[in-house]
Amino acid sequence: MPRLSRSSQALALSCLLAVASAARAEMSAEELAKLAQNPVGNLISVPFQNNTNLNFGPDKGTQNILNIQPVIPISVTDDWNIITRTILPVVWMPRLDADTGPVSGLGDLQFTAFLSPAHPSEWIWGAGPVLQAPTNSNNELGNDNWGLGPSFVVLHMEKGSPWVYGVLLNNIWSLSSDKHGGAYSNGLIQPFVNYNFESGLYLTSAPIATVSWMAPGSQQWTVPIGGGVGKIFHFGKLPVNTQVSAYYNVVRPDYGANWQIRAQVQFMFPK
């Protein structure tokens, strides 16, 4: 088989880049924002979500969690995709007692694989397993027992409508209890609603309610309310979704944070 010359290879690469740029150009800022708001969208993206928890712990310190969250879709057939979502937290923990000082490092990784229709209607869903791996670099930052459970998401996104809304749920049970941290059963409920403007600006509310089923009754739930604003920008030709929001925990365990400030930058690679 004849090999292409360097000039031909350069021309072919330029054509591919031009096609990719044209494909991105066909999507408006509002369409990009709505695509970013779909947890099972057919989109490679790398979000960096920073959560600053205020008045956390007995000394009312500040806890900071940076979640690195790459999303990679995999086409299984013409009708089905698997959307993989990984969350790797980088944690800074304030002093929690007199015997330990502040701690920073990696928390426990969570990996989810959603099976989702490749050509959904305005109602979109995904379902699959969520795995928790003990990647924590310090005992204060995680649990050394592996965990597994189900995860489900459903949302409504209609062409021509500015609204995107839905809910994501999961629960993870520990697969063992003999390592540091012991047994656990932890749930998550994240309702979300977004109102999008043509400019790529949008209003958002996506509070993350969590429950630790094995904690005493009054210590189980954290339930926030709040919201914020987001905007699609472009870094060169690369679309970037930015967002900032604030949430107040109306229900929280003893020593739980009362406020969370969330800031996110999401690099998007539309197909």
C-alpha positions, 0 to 999 in steps of 0.5 A: 500500500502506498504511503502518503507524503508528508504534505498529503498527511498535513492536508488530510489532518487539516481537513479533519480539523476543519470538519471537527471545527465545522461540527462544533460551529453548528452547535449554538452556545445554548445547545452546548450548555444543554449538552453539558447539563445532560449527565448521559450526553454523548460527549467527551468532557473533563469537568473540574468541580471544586466544592468548598464546605464552610464551618465544617468540623468541631472547629468550624473550619473549611473543607475543600474537595476538588472533584476531577470528573472525566466523562467518556462515552462508548458506543456499544451499538447504533442504539445504545451507548455506555457513558462512563463517569469517574470522580476522583476527589482531591481533599483538604480536610481541616483539623477534626480533633486534638490528636490530628492536624489538617490532612490533604490528599486523594479520597475514594474514587467512584466509577459509574457506567450508564447504559443509555439509548443512543437516540432518546426522545425528550425523556432521557435515561441511563442506568448502571453500576457505580463502583467505589475504590479505596484510593484514599491516600490517608485514613481520614480521607476515605474508607478502605472497603470496596463498594458497589451499587446501582445508579440511575438518571432521568432527565427531560431535554426538549428541542426548542425548550430552554429547560433541562431538568431531572434527577440522579440517584445512587446507593453504594454498599460496602463489599466488606467490613474488615478494613479501615472505615468498616461497613457503609451504605451511602446514598445520593440524590441530585435533582437538577434544573437549568434554564438556558438563554441563547447566549449560553448563559444559564441559571442552575440548581443542582443540590446534592443530598446525601445519606449515610444509612448506618449513622444514627437517625439525626446524623444521616442526612445532608440536604442543601438548597440553593443555585447559581449561574453558568456560562459557555465560553470558548478557549480558542475553538474548544467550548468550556462550560463554567459555573458557580453556585452556593448551597445552604444545608438545611439539614446536616449532621453535627459538625457538618458544613452549613454552606457549600460554594461550588465552582466548575470548569468543564472542558467539552469535546463534542463529536 
